[in-house]
């Protein structure tokens, strides 16, 4: 979790009468204004979002931690890391994840951050830093910061036909960026480790993005970021969470599906100085019994 980044419009216009996901196969829609729902429907949608984010058990995934010990570290299916290029969004002067991916796989990793333009060091790695952020479309803000779309950045680096591994922690810009990403770009991503920020956009947009990702990916891991503990968004115990999405062309569901409990032994609190909050004390978001 890093300083808040804003990148253009952050909402979605939908004629909302029922809580139904778009009939479109890739769930893409133009970004406009936030959707406001009556509280009863808002709560129902938050519970649907929470349920959609629960991990499944994969038969062929061995989770490993890459990156920093606390904030900046992510669990990945280590045995499924076979990408040709890596993309690390949201750097803040350090990127243990990107450096680890590059040195382990021997692949180039492109690092993006337009708010903190310090270039991370990566001895023995092939990392390239771009003073640019991800957004739904290309733009330059009043301070001269450059934004561009995922598809454009991937194509510019010559990776449009390559298999990708992606990490994203961009303080809310993830929602519209992923909602607008072409399906053929999402199809190229083997694994997406992402921190999602529930305080950045309306719940309907969050649900659309997660549903769209789940068309192509299984959720393999979920970890609540304790920097956001106590946020007023039950059943989420935190307004920020880290999730691992693994492409269905790689992942195999285990025949025995059971609740995946948090935290995983390899997880660590993002902020070691404050209590953790992986579950709500009771109700829908409580620890399964």
C-alpha positions in Angstrom: 0.0 0.0 0.0 1.5 3.3 -1.2 0.5 7.0 -1.4 -2.8 7.4 -3.1 -2.6 7.7 -6.9 -5.5 9.1 -9.0 -5.7 8.5 -12.7 -8.7 10.0 -14.4 -12.3 9.0 -14.2 -13.1 6.3 -11.6 -16.6 5.1 -12.0 -19.0 3.3 -14.2 -22.4 4.1 -15.6 -24.9 1.2 -15.6 -28.6 1.1 -15.5 -28.9 -0.7 -12.2 -32.2 -2.4 -11.3 -30.9 -5.8 -10.4 -27.5 -7.2 -9.3 -26.8 -8.9 -12.6 -23.4 -9.0 -14.3 -23.2 -7.8 -17.9 -24.2 -10.3 -20.5 -21.1 -9.3 -22.4 -18.5 -12.0 -22.5 -15.6 -9.8 -21.5 -17.6 -7.3 -19.2 -16.1 -4.2 -20.7 -17.8 -0.9 -20.3 -17.0 2.8 -20.5 -15.9 4.6 -17.3 -18.2 7.4 -16.3 -19.9 8.0 -12.9 -20.0 5.8 -9.7 -23.0 3.6 -9.1 -24.9 4.3 -5.9 -27.2 1.5 -4.6 -29.6 1.4 -1.7 -27.9 0.1 1.4 -29.5 -3.3 1.3 -28.4 -4.0 -2.2 -25.0 -2.5 -1.5 -24.5 -4.9 1.4 -25.7 -7.8 -0.8 -23.2 -6.8 -3.5 -20.3 -6.6 -1.0 -21.1 -10.1 0.2 -21.1 -11.3 -3.4 -17.8 -9.6 -4.0 -16.4 -11.2 -0.9 -17.6 -14.6 -2.0 -16.1 -14.1 -5.5 -12.7 -13.4 -4.0 -12.5 -16.6 -1.9 -9.6 -18.8 -3.2 -10.0 -22.2 -4.6 -7.7 -25.1 -4.0 -5.5 -25.8 -7.0 -4.0 -29.2 -7.6 -0.9 -27.9 -9.3 0.1 -24.7 -7.4 2.9 -24.5 -4.9 2.8 -21.1 -3.3 6.0 -19.2 -2.8 6.6 -15.7 -1.5 8.4 -13.2 -3.8 9.4 -9.7 -2.9 9.6 -8.0 0.5 8.8 -9.7 3.8 5.9 -7.4 4.5 4.4 -4.7 2.2 5.6 -5.4 -1.3 5.7 -9.2 -1.0 3.3 -11.4 -2.8 2.5 -15.1 -2.9 2.8 -16.7 -6.4 2.4 -20.2 -7.8 6.2 -20.7 -8.0 6.0 -23.9 -10.0 3.9 -22.2 -12.6 6.2 -19.2 -13.2 6.9 -19.7 -17.0 6.4 -16.2 -18.4 8.4 -14.4 -21.1 8.2 -10.9 -19.5 7.1 -9.3 -16.3 5.3 -6.1 -15.4 5.5 -4.5 -12.0 3.1 -1.5 -11.4 3.5 0.7 -8.4 7.2 0.8 -7.3 7.9 3.6 -4.8 11.6 3.2 -5.1 11.8 -0.5 -4.4 10.7 -3.7 -6.2 11.8 -6.9 -4.7 9.1 -8.7 -6.6 10.2 -7.5 -10.0 13.8 -8.1 -9.3 13.0 -11.6 -8.0 11.0 -12.5 -11.1 13.7 -11.2 -13.4 16.6 -13.0 -11.8 14.7 -16.2 -11.2 13.3 -16.5 -14.7 15.9 -14.7 -16.6 13.3 -12.4 -18.2 12.9 -8.7 -18.6 10.6 -6.9 -16.1 9.1 -3.5 -16.8 8.6 -1.3 -13.7 6.0 1.5 -13.8 5.6 4.4 -11.4 4.9 8.1 -12.2 4.5 9.3 -8.6 7.9 8.0 -7.2 10.4 8.0 -10.0 13.3 6.6 -8.0 14.8 3.6 -10.0 15.1 0.4 -8.0 18.3 -1.5 -8.1 18.3 -5.1 -9.3 21.8 -6.7 -9.4 21.8 -9.4 -12.0 18.3 -8.6 -13.3 16.9 -7.2 -16.5 14.6 -4.5 -15.1 13.6 -1.4 -17.0 12.0 1.5 -15.1 9.3 3.7 -16.8 8.3 7.0 -15.2 4.7 6.3 -16.2 1.5 4.9 -14.6 -1.2 2.6 -15.7 -4.7 4.0 -16.5 -7.6 3.2 -18.7 -6.4 5.6 -21.4 -3.4 7.7 -22.2 -3.2 11.1 -20.5 -0.9 13.6 -18.8 -2.0 15.3 -15.6 -1.5 18.8 -14.5 1.9 17.9 -12.8 3.2 16.4 -16.0 2.7 12.7 -14.9 2.2 10.3 -17.8 -0.5 7.6 -17.8 -1.2 5.0 -20.4 -3.2 1.8 -20.9 -2.0 -1.7 -20.1 -2.4 -2.8 -23.8 -0.4 0.1 -25.1 2.4 -0.4 -22.6 2.7 -4.1 -23.3 2.7 -3.5 -27.1 5.2 -0.7 -26.9 7.6 -3.1 -25.2 7.2 -5.7 -27.9 5.3 -8.1 -25.5 1.9 -8.3 -27.2 2.4 -12.0 -28.1 4.3 -13.0 -25.0 3.2 -14.7 -21.8 3.2 -12.3 -19.0 3.4 -12.2 -15.2 2.1 -9.1 -13.6 2.1 -7.4 -10.2 -0.1 -4.4 -9.5 -0.3 -2.0 -6.5 -1.6 1.3 -7.9 -3.9 2.6 -5.1 -7.2 2.3 -7.0 -6.1 2.8 -10.6 -6.4 -1.0 -11.0 -10.2 -1.1 -11.3 -10.7 1.0 -14.5 -7.4 -0.1 -16.0 -8.4 -3.8 -15.8 -12.0 -3.1 -16.8 -10.8 -1.5 -20.0 -8.0 -3.9 -20.8 -8.7 -5.9 -24.0 -9.5 -9.6 -23.4 -6.5 -10.7 -25.6 -4.1 -8.9 -23.2 -5.7 -10.5 -20.1 -5.4 -13.8 -21.9 -1.6 -13.4 -22.1 -1.2 -13.0 -18.3 -0.2 -16.2 -16.5 -0.4 -14.8 -13.0 -1.6 -11.5 -11.7 -0.7 -10.6 -8.1 -2.7 -7.5 -7.2 -3.5 -5.3 -4.3 -7.1 -4.1 -4.7 -8.4 -1.0 -3.0 -12.0 -1.1 -2.0 -12.1 2.5 -1.0 -11.2 3.8 -4.5 -14.4 3.0 -6.5 -18.0 1.9 -6.0 -18.7 -1.8 -5.2 -20.4 -2.4 -8.5 -17.2 -1.6 -10.4 -15.2 -3.8 -8.1 -17.7 -6.7 -8.6 -17.5 -6.3 -12.4 -13.7 -6.3 -12.5 -13.4 -9.4 -10.2 -16.1 -11.2 -12.2 -14.3 -10.3 -15.5 -11.0 -11.6 -14.1 -12.6 -14.8 -12.9 -13.8 -15.5 -16.5 -10.1 -16.2 -17.2 -8.4 -16.8 -13.8 -8.8 -18.8 -10.6 -8.3 -17.0 -7.3 -5.4 -18.9 -5.7 -4.7 -16.7 -2.7 -6.2 -13.8 -0.7 -4.6 -11.8 2.0 -6.1 -8.7 3.8 -3.8 -5.7 4.1 -3.8 -4.6 7.7 -3.0 -1.0 6.8 -6.8 -0.9 5.9 -8.2 -2.7 9.0 -11.4 -1.3 10.3 -12.7 0.1 7.0 -16.4 0.5 6.9 -17.0 -2.2 4.2 -18.1 -5.4 5.9 -17.8 -8.3 5.2 -14.3 -7.1 4.1 -12.2 -6.7 7.3 -9.9 -4.3 5.4 -10.5 -1.8 2.6 -7.4 -3.2 0.8 -6.5 -6.8 0.0 -4.0 -8.8 -2.0 -5.2 -11.5 -4.4 -3.4 -13.9 -6.7 -5.2 -14.6 -10.0 -3.9 -17.7 -11.9 -4.9 -18.2 -15.6 -7.2 -21.1 -16.1 -5.0 -22.4 -19.0 -2.3 -23.1 -16.3 -4.3 -23.9 -13.2 -6.0 -27.2 -12.4 -8.7 -27.3 -9.8 -8.2 -29.9 -7.0 -11.1 -32.4 -6.7 -11.4 -31.7 -3.0 -12.6 -28.1 -2.6 -12.6 -26.7 0.9 -12.4 -23.3 2.5 -8.9 -21.8 2.2 -8.1 -20.2 5.5 -6.2 -17.0 6.0 -3.4 -16.2 6.6 -1.3 -18.6 4.7 1.9 -19.6 6.5 4.0 -17.5 4.0 1.9 -14.4 4.6 3.1 -11.5 6.7 1.3 -8.5 8.0 1.8 -5.5 5.6 2.3 -3.3 8.7 4.0 -5.3 11.5 3.4 -2.6 14.0 -0.4 -3.0 14.1 -2.7 -6.0 14.7 -3.7 -8.1 11.7 -7.4 -8.4 10.5 -7.9 -11.4 8.2 -11.5 -11.9 9.2 -14.4 -10.0 10.6 -15.2 -10.9 14.3 -18.6 -12.4 13.2 -21.1 -12.6 10.4 -20.5 -13.2 6.7 -16.8 -12.3 6.8 -15.9 -14.4 9.9 -13.4 -17.2 9.9 -15.0 -20.5 8.6 -15.6 -23.0 11.4 
